[in-house]
Amino acid sequence: MSSVMPLMEEDRNLLSPENLANPLPLYEELRENEPVHWSPRVNAWFLTRHEDVLACFRDPRMSADRLKFFEHQIQGLDPDTIREFMETSRNQMVMRVGAEHIRLRRQTGAGFTPPRLDAMCPSIHRTMKQLLDRVYEQGRMNLAQDISYPLPTRVIADLLGVPAEDRERFQRWADMLADFAAPAAGACMLDAARRANQAMVEMKDYFLPLIEQRREHPTPDTLSLMVQAQEQGQMTPGELVANAILLLFAGHTTTTDQLSNCVHDLLAHPEQLQLLRRRPELLRTAVDESLRFHPAVPFVFRVAVEDVALRGRLIRRGDVVFLGMAAANRDPRAFRDPDRFDITRDNSHPRHLSFGFGAHHCMGAGLARREMETGVSMLLERMPRLRLDESRPTRLKCHSLNFRGFEVLPVRW
C-alpha cells in the first residue's frame, strides 16, 4: 500500500506551471500510485518507475521512429510548412530502428570513439579557459549564458570541423529545432513548425558546401569521417547531411543545460562542494550524480508499434509513451535515499537513465561527460570562492517536458 496520498486528476497535469517548475512531488505520486499513467492533456502514457522505463528502452515494441508524432503535431497545417524538417529527420539515426539505426550509428559514431574524444580534451580545456578569461575580472556572471551556452557549441564545432565563428548561427538553429521537437506548453505549433523548417533549410545550405570541401580536401575531423563513409556506400548523401545536422543540434542542446544543472547542484549543496574540493578524485562521480539527480532531459518518448500490457494497463499500437528518466532516477526501489545529492554514490548498479539505455543510448555521452568534468574542474580551480549570487534570482528553463535547465544562473566569486 502506497504511503503517498493520491492526487486529484486536475493536480496530475504534467504541463501545469506548478508541475513544470517543480515536478518531483508529481513524479513521486505517479511512481507510487499510478506508475503507468495516461494523460488526456498530453494524449500520451507516462512511465515513472526505473524498472518500467528500463524495460521500455529494451522493448522493440517501443519504437524510436517518432515521425508520426510530429505528423500529429502538425495536423491541419500545409505539409510544405514542415516538409524540409520531416524529410531531413527521416534520415537521422535517432529516428531509425533495428539494422538501419545500427548502420547509421556506426558510421556517424566513428568520431566518438574514446581515443578521439580524449583527443578533444585540450580543445575543451582551451575553450573553457577563453570563456573564464572573458568574465573573471567581473567577479560575477550568468553561468548559463556566459559558460554553459557557448561551451558545447564551440566543442561540437571543433569535433565536426566547422568554423567556430559560426556558433551564433548554430545556437539559433538548435533553439529553433528544439522549440518544435519539444514545444512549450501552449506554444503556437504553426510558428514553431515554420521556424524549425527554416532552420533545417539553412542548416542544409550551410553543410552542403562544407561536405563538398571535405570531399576535395579531407581533414582529421568527424565530418570528414562521415563523408568517407558516404563515399564508400555506407550512407546516402541525404543521410550524411541529416546526421551532420543532428550532431550539431544534439551537441549543443542538452549539454548546455546539464553543465548548469551540475554546477547548481554543487553550489546548492555546499557540504558536497567542499567534499569535492578536498577530494578532487570524486569529480567523475560528482558529475554522474548530477546526471542522476538533475537530468537535462527528463523525458524521451517512444511510439508503441504493437499493443503492450504493462502493470494492468493496455498501451495500444500507435500510442505515444513518455519514458520518465528523471522520475526513474529518483525511484527508491532502484536508488537508496534517492532525493539526497551524494557525490560519493555508486551510480553503476543500477545505473541512472539520463543518457537513455540500449541501442539508443546517447552517442554523445562520452563527450558530454568530458565537457562537464573539464568545465566543473576549471571553474572550481579558477574560482575558489565560487557561490550562488543570492542578490539575483535564478530562472529555470522548464517550459516543456523534454528539456530542463537554467536560463539564468547567477554566480559570483
ChimeraX attribute file (.defattr): number of C-alpha atoms within 10 A of each C-alpha:
attribute: neighborCount
match mode: 1-to-1
recipient: residues
	/A:1	5
	/A:2	9
	/A:3	8
	/A:4	13
	/A:5	9
	/A:6	15
	/A:7	12
	/A:8	8
	/A:9	8
	/A:10	8
	/A:11	12
	/A:12	19
	/A:13	17
	/A:14	20
	/A:15	19
	/A:16	15
	/A:17	14
	/A:18	11
	/A:19	17
	/A:20	20
	/A:21	15
	/A:22	12
	/A:23	20
	/A:24	15
	/A:25	12
	/A:26	20
	/A:27	25
	/A:28	20
	/A:29	19
	/A:30	22
	/A:31	25
	/A:32	18
	/A:33	16
	/A:34	17
	/A:35	22
	/A:36	22
	/A:37	18
	/A:38	17
	/A:39	14
	/A:40	9
	/A:41	10
	/A:42	14
	/A:43	11
	/A:44	17
	/A:45	20
	/A:46	25
	/A:47	28
	/A:48	29
	/A:49	29
	/A:50	27
	/A:51	14
	/A:52	18
	/A:53	25
	/A:54	21
	/A:55	13
	/A:56	21
	/A:57	22
	/A:58	14
	/A:59	13
	/A:60	14
	/A:61	16
	/A:62	24
	/A:63	22
	/A:64	22
	/A:65	20
	/A:66	18
	/A:67	16
	/A:68	13
	/A:69	16
	/A:70	15
	/A:71	14
	/A:72	9
	/A:73	16
	/A:74	17
	/A:75	11
	/A:76	9
	/A:77	13
	/A:78	10
	/A:79	12
	/A:80	11
	/A:81	18
	/A:82	22
	/A:83	17
	/A:84	17
	/A:85	23
	/A:86	19
	/A:87	14
	/A:88	20
	/A:89	22
	/A:90	17
	/A:91	23
	/A:92	24
	/A:93	24
	/A:94	19
	/A:95	16
	/A:96	22
	/A:97	18
	/A:98	11
	/A:99	9
	/A:100	12
	/A:101	18
	/A:102	15
	/A:103	16
	/A:104	24
	/A:105	19
	/A:106	14
	/A:107	21
	/A:108	26
	/A:109	16
	/A:110	15
	/A:111	20
	/A:112	19
	/A:113	14
	/A:114	11
	/A:115	9
	/A:116	15
	/A:117	16
	/A:118	14
	/A:119	12
	/A:120	19
	/A:121	16
	/A:122	11
	/A:123	16
	/A:124	22
	/A:125	17
	/A:126	11
	/A:127	19
	/A:128	24
	/A:129	15
	/A:130	12
	/A:131	15
	/A:132	17
	/A:133	12
	/A:134	11
	/A:135	15
	/A:136	14
	/A:137	9
	/A:138	10
	/A:139	11
	/A:140	16
	/A:141	19
	/A:142	20
	/A:143	22
	/A:144	25
	/A:145	17
	/A:146	17
	/A:147	23
	/A:148	28
	/A:149	21
	/A:150	19
	/A:151	24
	/A:152	30
	/A:153	26
	/A:154	25
	/A:155	27
	/A:156	24
	/A:157	22
	/A:158	17
	/A:159	24
	/A:160	20
	/A:161	17
	/A:162	19
	/A:163	11
	/A:164	15
	/A:165	10
	/A:166	12
	/A:167	20
	/A:168	13
	/A:169	15
	/A:170	21
	/A:171	19
	/A:172	13
	/A:173	21
	/A:174	24
	/A:175	18
	/A:176	21
	/A:177	23
	/A:178	19
	/A:179	18
	/A:180	23
	/A:181	16
	/A:182	15
	/A:183	20
	/A:184	19
	/A:185	16
	/A:186	9
	/A:187	13
	/A:188	11
	/A:189	17
	/A:190	18
	/A:191	13
	/A:192	22
	/A:193	25
	/A:194	18
	/A:195	21
	/A:196	26
	/A:197	23
	/A:198	20
	/A:199	22
	/A:200	25
	/A:201	15
	/A:202	13
	/A:203	21
	/A:204	18
	/A:205	12
	/A:206	15
	/A:207	18
	/A:208	13
	/A:209	11
	/A:210	16
	/A:211	20
	/A:212	13
	/A:213	13
	/A:214	19
	/A:215	14
	/A:216	8
	/A:217	9
	/A:218	15
	/A:219	14
	/A:220	12
	/A:221	18
	/A:222	25
	/A:223	27
	/A:224	22
	/A:225	20
	/A:226	27
	/A:227	24
	/A:228	18
	/A:229	19
	/A:230	17
	/A:231	13
	/A:232	10
	/A:233	9
	/A:234	17
	/A:235	21
	/A:236	16
	/A:237	15
	/A:238	15
	/A:239	21
	/A:240	26
	/A:241	25
	/A:242	23
	/A:243	24
	/A:244	21
	/A:245	23
	/A:246	19
	/A:247	21
	/A:248	23
	/A:249	23
	/A:250	19
	/A:251	24
	/A:252	26
	/A:253	21
	/A:254	21
	/A:255	26
	/A:256	26
	/A:257	24
	/A:258	27
	/A:259	32
	/A:260	26
	/A:261	26
	/A:262	26
	/A:263	26
	/A:264	22
	/A:265	20
	/A:266	23
	/A:267	17
	/A:268	14
	/A:269	13
	/A:270	12
	/A:271	12
	/A:272	18
	/A:273	19
	/A:274	13
	/A:275	13
	/A:276	20
	/A:277	16
	/A:278	10
	/A:279	10
	/A:280	13
	/A:281	10
	/A:282	16
	/A:283	19
	/A:284	15
	/A:285	19
	/A:286	25
	/A:287	24
	/A:288	24
	/A:289	24
	/A:290	23
	/A:291	24
	/A:292	25
	/A:293	23
	/A:294	22
	/A:295	27
	/A:296	29
	/A:297	23
	/A:298	22
	/A:299	24
	/A:300	17
	/A:301	22
	/A:302	22
	/A:303	24
	/A:304	23
	/A:305	18
	/A:306	15
	/A:307	14
	/A:308	16
	/A:309	10
	/A:310	13
	/A:311	9
	/A:312	7
	/A:313	11
	/A:314	12
	/A:315	21
	/A:316	14
	/A:317	14
	/A:318	16
	/A:319	20
	/A:320	24
	/A:321	25
	/A:322	24
	/A:323	26
	/A:324	27
	/A:325	26
	/A:326	26
	/A:327	28
	/A:328	30
	/A:329	30
	/A:330	26
	/A:331	22
	/A:332	15
	/A:333	13
	/A:334	17
	/A:335	20
	/A:336	11
	/A:337	12
	/A:338	16
	/A:339	13
	/A:340	12
	/A:341	19
	/A:342	18
	/A:343	21
	/A:344	16
	/A:345	15
	/A:346	13
	/A:347	16
	/A:348	9
	/A:349	8
	/A:350	12
	/A:351	17
	/A:352	25
	/A:353	23
	/A:354	26
	/A:355	20
	/A:356	20
	/A:357	17
	/A:358	11
	/A:359	15
	/A:360	19
	/A:361	13
	/A:362	15
	/A:363	19
	/A:364	19
	/A:365	16
	/A:366	14
	/A:367	25
	/A:368	23
	/A:369	18
	/A:370	19
	/A:371	25
	/A:372	26
	/A:373	19
	/A:374	17
	/A:375	24
	/A:376	20
	/A:377	17
	/A:378	15
	/A:379	17
	/A:380	17
	/A:381	11
	/A:382	14
	/A:383	15
	/A:384	10
	/A:385	11
	/A:386	17
	/A:387	20
	/A:388	22
	/A:389	16
	/A:390	10
	/A:391	9
	/A:392	12
	/A:393	11
	/A:394	18
	/A:395	13
	/A:396	15
	/A:397	16
	/A:398	22
	/A:399	20
	/A:400	21
	/A:401	20
	/A:402	20
	/A:403	23
	/A:404	23
	/A:405	26
	/A:406	25
	/A:407	19
	/A:408	19
	/A:409	24
	/A:410	23
	/A:411	22
	/A:412	18
	/A:413	16
